Amino acid sequence: MKKLLGLLAAFGLTASASTAVIACDNGDKPEANKKVSVNLTVTLEEGKTEAEAKTKIEALSIKASGLETEKEAKSEAAAIAAVEGLEEVKSATKKVAAKDDAVVFDITVEVEFTVEKPEVKLVDIKDVTVVVEIGDDKDAVEGKILAEIIKLEGAEKATKADFTFTLKGEAVEASEKIVVTAAEASTLITGSFEITAPAE
C-alpha cells in the first residue's frame, strides 16, 4: 500500500477500492464525466498469478484532475501509477505489441474522467474612466462605456452584454452618478466603477 501511495503522490492522485475511476473537481461546476479506456501491459512479480493481479486491478478506484486536453495523459498516468502500486505487479506500461513472458498480460482499465473548466482570469474594470455629457441617452452612455472597457488588456472582446449601468431617466442629468458593474455572467471582466456627470 505504501508503494501505491508513493506512486500516486508523484502524480497528485488518490486511490481506493471499487471500480477504476478518474475524476476531477476544481471548485467550479465540472463538465459531465467521460469514460476513458486505458490499455496496459502488466508484468507480474515472480510467483504472482494473473488472476490475483486482475482481481485487484479491477477493484481499483482512482481519482485525478485535469483539463480536456490532459484527459488521455492524466488517465494513463493514473492507471499506471495505481496498477504499479499493487504488490503483485512489477511494472505497468502503455500496451505493447509483443509478450513472450508468461508473467506478462494485457488489461484494459476503464477510467471515468471529469473535465475541469479552465481557469478564467477576469479583468478588473475599477480604474476605467468614462466621460459623459448632460443629455447623453442610454445608447450613447453604453457606447462610451464599452469603448473604454475594450481598451483594457484582456477585455478587447467585451460586448454590451458584459456590463450593466444605472441611469435615472432617459438621458444623463447634471451631476448624476452612474454606476457601471460587470455582469455576473461575464467571462471577461469583473468589478465596478462610477461615472459622474458634469454639473450644469
C-alpha positions as a LaTeX table, in Angstrom:
\begin{tabular}{lrrr}
\hline
Residue & $x$ (\AA) & $y$ (\AA) & $z$ (\AA) \\
\hline
Met1 & 0.00 & 0.00 & 0.00 \\
Lys2 & 2.88 & 2.36 & 0.78 \\
Lys3 & 4.23 & 1.65 & $-2.71$ \\
Leu4 & 0.87 & 2.60 & $-4.21$ \\
Leu5 & 0.52 & 5.82 & $-2.21$ \\
Gly6 & 4.02 & 6.87 & $-3.13$ \\
Leu7 & 3.38 & 6.38 & $-6.84$ \\
Leu8 & 0.06 & 8.18 & $-6.74$ \\
Ala9 & 1.52 & 11.10 & $-4.81$ \\
Ala10 & 4.00 & 11.63 & $-7.63$ \\
Phe11 & 1.08 & 12.27 & $-9.98$ \\
Gly12 & $-1.13$ & 14.08 & $-7.45$ \\
Leu13 & $-3.61$ & 11.20 & $-7.45$ \\
Thr14 & $-5.53$ & 9.13 & $-4.88$ \\
Ala15 & $-6.84$ & 5.56 & $-4.91$ \\
Ser16 & $-9.31$ & 3.33 & $-3.02$ \\
Ala17 & $-11.22$ & 0.08 & $-3.61$ \\
Ser18 & $-14.06$ & $-0.23$ & $-6.20$ \\
Thr19 & $-14.02$ & 0.27 & $-10.00$ \\
Ala20 & $-11.20$ & 2.08 & $-11.80$ \\
Val21 & $-12.24$ & 5.72 & $-11.92$ \\
Ile22 & $-10.55$ & 9.05 & $-12.61$ \\
Ala23 & $-12.33$ & 12.27 & $-11.76$ \\
Cys24 & $-11.55$ & 15.89 & $-11.09$ \\
Asp25 & $-13.01$ & 18.97 & $-9.45$ \\
Asn26 & $-11.52$ & 22.46 & $-9.40$ \\
Gly27 & $-14.20$ & 24.03 & $-7.26$ \\
Asp28 & $-16.15$ & 25.21 & $-10.27$ \\
Lys29 & $-19.03$ & 23.25 & $-11.76$ \\
Pro30 & $-17.36$ & 20.42 & $-13.73$ \\
Glu31 & $-18.48$ & 19.03 & $-17.04$ \\
Ala32 & $-20.03$ & 15.58 & $-17.36$ \\
Asn33 & $-17.81$ & 12.60 & $-16.55$ \\
Lys34 & $-16.14$ & 10.98 & $-19.53$ \\
Lys35 & $-15.08$ & 7.34 & $-19.75$ \\
Val36 & $-11.55$ & 6.67 & $-20.93$ \\
Ser37 & $-10.18$ & 3.20 & $-21.67$ \\
Val38 & $-6.50$ & 2.74 & $-20.82$ \\
Asn39 & $-4.82$ & $-0.32$ & $-22.33$ \\
Leu40 & $-1.91$ & $-1.56$ & $-20.23$ \\
Thr41 & 0.66 & $-4.32$ & $-20.41$ \\
Val42 & 1.33 & $-5.63$ & $-16.90$ \\
Thr43 & 4.42 & $-7.53$ & $-15.75$ \\
Leu44 & 3.97 & $-9.56$ & $-12.56$ \\
Glu45 & 6.33 & $-10.11$ & $-9.67$ \\
Glu46 & 7.81 & $-13.61$ & $-9.55$ \\
Gly47 & 5.40 & $-16.15$ & $-8.12$ \\
Lys48 & 2.30 & $-13.97$ & $-8.58$ \\
Thr49 & $-0.61$ & $-15.01$ & $-10.80$ \\
Glu50 & $-2.54$ & $-13.14$ & $-13.45$ \\
Ala51 & $-5.83$ & $-13.95$ & $-11.72$ \\
Glu52 & $-4.67$ & $-12.36$ & $-8.45$ \\
Ala53 & $-3.49$ & $-9.22$ & $-10.18$ \\
Lys54 & $-6.58$ & $-8.83$ & $-12.37$ \\
Thr55 & $-8.90$ & $-9.09$ & $-9.38$ \\
Lys56 & $-7.07$ & $-6.28$ & $-7.60$ \\
Ile57 & $-6.74$ & $-4.13$ & $-10.71$ \\
Glu58 & $-10.47$ & $-4.37$ & $-11.39$ \\
Ala59 & $-11.15$ & $-3.28$ & $-7.79$ \\
Leu60 & $-9.14$ & $-0.05$ & $-8.03$ \\
Ser61 & $-10.79$ & 3.35 & $-7.81$ \\
Ile62 & $-8.60$ & 6.23 & $-8.97$ \\
Lys63 & $-9.16$ & 9.99 & $-8.78$ \\
Ala64 & $-7.25$ & 12.75 & $-10.56$ \\
Ser65 & $-7.86$ & 16.18 & $-12.06$ \\
Gly66 & $-7.15$ & 17.81 & $-15.38$ \\
Leu67 & $-8.36$ & 19.77 & $-18.36$ \\
Glu68 & $-9.89$ & 18.26 & $-21.51$ \\
Thr69 & $-6.52$ & 18.45 & $-23.26$ \\
Glu70 & $-4.91$ & 16.45 & $-20.43$ \\
Lys71 & $-7.53$ & 13.69 & $-20.35$ \\
Glu72 & $-5.60$ & 10.94 & $-22.14$ \\
Ala73 & $-2.23$ & 11.62 & $-20.49$ \\
Lys74 & $-3.64$ & 12.00 & $-16.98$ \\
Ser75 & $-5.81$ & 8.89 & $-17.32$ \\
Glu76 & $-2.86$ & 6.82 & $-18.50$ \\
Ala77 & $-0.55$ & 8.15 & $-15.77$ \\
Ala78 & $-3.14$ & 7.50 & $-13.08$ \\
Ala79 & $-3.84$ & 3.97 & $-14.28$ \\
Ile80 & $-0.14$ & 3.07 & $-14.45$ \\
Ala81 & 0.58 & 4.53 & $-11.02$ \\
Ala82 & $-2.30$ & 2.67 & $-9.40$ \\
Val83 & $-1.57$ & $-0.68$ & $-11.04$ \\
Glu84 & 2.15 & $-0.48$ & $-10.29$ \\
Gly85 & 1.27 & 0.13 & $-6.66$ \\
Leu86 & $-0.09$ & $-3.39$ & $-6.27$ \\
Glu87 & 2.26 & $-5.90$ & $-4.64$ \\
Glu88 & 1.59 & $-8.45$ & $-7.40$ \\
Val89 & 2.77 & $-6.06$ & $-10.12$ \\
Lys90 & 6.38 & $-5.48$ & $-11.10$ \\
Ser91 & 5.60 & $-2.89$ & $-13.78$ \\
Ala92 & 2.78 & $-1.49$ & $-15.91$ \\
Thr93 & 3.17 & 0.32 & $-19.21$ \\
Lys94 & 1.07 & 1.50 & $-22.09$ \\
Lys95 & 0.12 & $-1.63$ & $-24.07$ \\
Val96 & 2.94 & $-3.04$ & $-26.21$ \\
Ala97 & 2.65 & $-5.40$ & $-29.17$ \\
Ala98 & 4.79 & $-8.38$ & $-28.15$ \\
Lys99 & 4.72 & $-10.52$ & $-24.99$ \\
Asp100 & 6.92 & $-13.60$ & $-24.58$ \\
Asp101 & 6.96 & $-13.98$ & $-20.81$ \\
Ala102 & 4.16 & $-15.91$ & $-19.09$ \\
Val103 & 4.08 & $-13.37$ & $-16.25$ \\
Val104 & 3.07 & $-10.58$ & $-18.65$ \\
Phe105 & $-0.54$ & $-9.87$ & $-19.64$ \\
Asp106 & $-2.66$ & $-7.09$ & $-21.15$ \\
Ile107 & $-5.60$ & $-5.45$ & $-19.42$ \\
Thr108 & $-7.94$ & $-2.55$ & $-20.18$ \\
Val109 & $-8.67$ & $-0.22$ & $-17.27$ \\
Glu110 & $-11.94$ & 1.68 & $-17.57$ \\
Val111 & $-11.46$ & 5.26 & $-16.43$ \\
Glu112 & $-14.10$ & 7.87 & $-15.63$ \\
Phe113 & $-12.67$ & 11.35 & $-16.14$ \\
Thr114 & $-14.38$ & 14.56 & $-15.04$ \\
Val115 & $-13.13$ & 17.50 & $-17.07$ \\
Glu116 & $-12.16$ & 20.67 & $-15.22$ \\
Lys117 & $-13.18$ & 24.03 & $-16.57$ \\
Pro118 & $-10.15$ & 26.12 & $-17.48$ \\
Glu119 & $-9.33$ & 28.88 & $-15.04$ \\
Val120 & $-10.58$ & 32.22 & $-16.32$ \\
Lys121 & $-8.76$ & 35.40 & $-15.34$ \\
Leu122 & $-11.19$ & 38.33 & $-15.30$ \\
Val123 & $-10.09$ & 41.91 & $-15.97$ \\
Asp124 & $-11.00$ & 44.38 & $-13.19$ \\
Ile125 & $-12.72$ & 47.48 & $-14.55$ \\
Lys126 & $-12.40$ & 49.53 & $-11.34$ \\
Asp127 & $-9.95$ & 52.02 & $-12.88$ \\
Val128 & $-11.90$ & 52.69 & $-16.08$ \\
Thr129 & $-12.71$ & 56.36 & $-16.69$ \\
Val130 & $-15.62$ & 57.43 & $-18.89$ \\
Val131 & $-16.65$ & 60.99 & $-19.75$ \\
Val132 & $-20.35$ & 61.61 & $-20.35$ \\
Glu133 & $-22.26$ & 64.77 & $-21.17$ \\
Ile134 & $-25.58$ & 66.03 & $-19.84$ \\
Gly135 & $-28.26$ & 64.84 & $-22.22$ \\
Asp136 & $-26.44$ & 61.70 & $-23.38$ \\
Asp137 & $-29.06$ & 58.99 & $-23.86$ \\
Lys138 & $-28.74$ & 55.35 & $-22.82$ \\
Asp139 & $-27.22$ & 54.21 & $-26.11$ \\
Ala140 & $-24.62$ & 56.98 & $-26.05$ \\
Val141 & $-23.60$ & 56.18 & $-22.48$ \\
Glu142 & $-23.46$ & 52.46 & $-23.21$ \\
Gly143 & $-21.27$ & 53.06 & $-26.25$ \\
Lys144 & $-18.85$ & 55.27 & $-24.31$ \\
Ile145 & $-18.54$ & 52.69 & $-21.52$ \\
Leu146 & $-17.84$ & 49.87 & $-23.96$ \\
Ala147 & $-15.29$ & 51.96 & $-25.85$ \\
Glu148 & $-13.23$ & 52.38 & $-22.67$ \\
Ile149 & $-13.59$ & 48.81 & $-21.41$ \\
Ile150 & $-12.30$ & 47.25 & $-24.63$ \\
Lys151 & $-9.12$ & 49.31 & $-24.28$ \\
Leu152 & $-8.18$ & 47.11 & $-21.30$ \\
Glu153 & $-5.76$ & 44.27 & $-21.98$ \\
Gly154 & $-7.72$ & 41.03 & $-21.90$ \\
Ala155 & $-11.09$ & 42.75 & $-22.35$ \\
Glu156 & $-10.79$ & 43.55 & $-26.05$ \\
Lys157 & $-13.65$ & 41.18 & $-26.91$ \\
Ala158 & $-16.08$ & 42.58 & $-24.33$ \\
Thr159 & $-19.59$ & 43.46 & $-25.50$ \\
Lys160 & $-22.52$ & 45.41 & $-24.08$ \\
Ala161 & $-23.72$ & 42.15 & $-22.52$ \\
Asp162 & $-20.66$ & 42.13 & $-20.24$ \\
Phe163 & $-21.82$ & 45.04 & $-18.08$ \\
Thr164 & $-24.81$ & 46.92 & $-16.69$ \\
Phe165 & $-25.14$ & 50.56 & $-15.65$ \\
Thr166 & $-27.57$ & 52.82 & $-13.83$ \\
Leu167 & $-29.34$ & 55.79 & $-15.39$ \\
Lys168 & $-32.10$ & 57.75 & $-13.64$ \\
Gly169 & $-34.07$ & 58.69 & $-16.73$ \\
Glu170 & $-33.89$ & 58.63 & $-20.50$ \\
Ala171 & $-30.76$ & 60.78 & $-20.53$ \\
Val172 & $-27.88$ & 61.83 & $-18.27$ \\
Glu173 & $-28.79$ & 64.51 & $-15.74$ \\
Ala174 & $-26.49$ & 67.12 & $-14.23$ \\
Ser175 & $-24.16$ & 65.72 & $-11.53$ \\
Glu176 & $-25.73$ & 62.27 & $-11.89$ \\
Lys177 & $-23.66$ & 59.34 & $-10.64$ \\
Ile178 & $-23.77$ & 56.37 & $-12.98$ \\
Val179 & $-22.63$ & 53.02 & $-11.57$ \\
Val180 & $-21.16$ & 50.56 & $-14.07$ \\
Thr181 & $-20.97$ & 46.92 & $-12.94$ \\
Ala182 & $-19.55$ & 43.88 & $-14.70$ \\
Ala183 & $-22.26$ & 41.33 & $-15.48$ \\
Glu184 & $-22.20$ & 38.29 & $-13.23$ \\
Ala185 & $-22.12$ & 36.01 & $-16.27$ \\
Ser186 & $-19.22$ & 37.84 & $-17.92$ \\
Thr187 & $-16.19$ & 35.69 & $-18.69$ \\
Leu188 & $-14.01$ & 38.73 & $-19.43$ \\
Ile189 & $-14.47$ & 41.45 & $-16.81$ \\
Thr190 & $-15.21$ & 41.94 & $-13.12$ \\
Gly191 & $-15.67$ & 44.81 & $-10.67$ \\
Ser192 & $-17.39$ & 48.18 & $-11.00$ \\
Phe193 & $-16.75$ & 51.91 & $-11.27$ \\
Glu194 & $-18.65$ & 55.22 & $-11.16$ \\
Ile195 & $-19.14$ & 57.94 & $-13.72$ \\
Thr196 & $-20.03$ & 61.44 & $-12.51$ \\
Ala197 & $-21.82$ & 63.68 & $-14.97$ \\
Pro198 & $-20.80$ & 67.34 & $-15.13$ \\
Ala199 & $-22.74$ & 69.93 & $-13.16$ \\
Glu200 & $-24.96$ & 72.38 & $-15.02$ \\
\hline
\end{tabular}
